Amino acid sequence: MTLDDKLVETVDRVVKELKTTRSAFARKALRDALNQVHMKMLEEKHKKGYGRRPVAKEEFGIWESEQDWAERADKGIWPKNKQRARHAPLAMTTP
């Protein structure tokens, strides 16, 4: 593997600051890059799949009544022994 001198110098500064090694840093960077490629491939696969078979309007309609839990909680209808969780939106795919 050939790397330009400027990149190696930058990596050396970063690994020193992170108290790790060049090899450990490179392994993590390569794993992260592979995960990113994998995610892009899955996203493309899902996009093609939904292009071939789009979601029907009624496909998820059964869940609509379940989606108002936050509104119920805001109105005080939520059971007192349960706390309302606030989560970030879930990703569409996982590696």
C-alpha positions, -999 to +999 in steps of 0.1 A: +000+000+000+014+034-010+005+065+009+017+100+002+040+116+028+015+144+037-012+118+046+012+097+067+024+128+086-013+138+093-020+102+104+010+102+126-001+134+144-036+120+149-025+086+162-002+103+187-031+125+199-054+095+201-027+074+218-030+046+193-009+031+165-008+036+128-019+000+123-049+003+147-059+036+131-057+021+096-077-010+106-105+011+121-105+034+090-107+005+067-135-012+087-154+021+088-149+025+050-161-010+044-192-005+066-199+027+047-197+009+013-219-019+027-245+007+038-245+023+004-250-010-013-279-019+010-295+015+005-293+010-033-307-025-030-337-011-010-342+017-034-343-007-063-366-031-044-391-003-035-388+009-072-399-025-084-426-030-056-436+004-041-453+005-007-491+004-011-511+030+008-528+004+029-497-016+036-489+001+069-523+016+076-529-009+104-502+008+124-516+043+122-535+040+154-502+030+172-484+061+160-501+086+182-485+075+215-465+107+217-496+128+213-514+107+240-484+112+263-484+150+257-521+150+266-515+131+298-531+099+286-499+080+289-498+055+317-481+071+348-458+042+354-442+044+319-419+071+308-420+083+272-388+076+254-373+101+230-352+084+204-335+095+173-351+083+140-340+047+132-318+041+102-335+023+073-306-002+071-280-018+093-246-032+084 
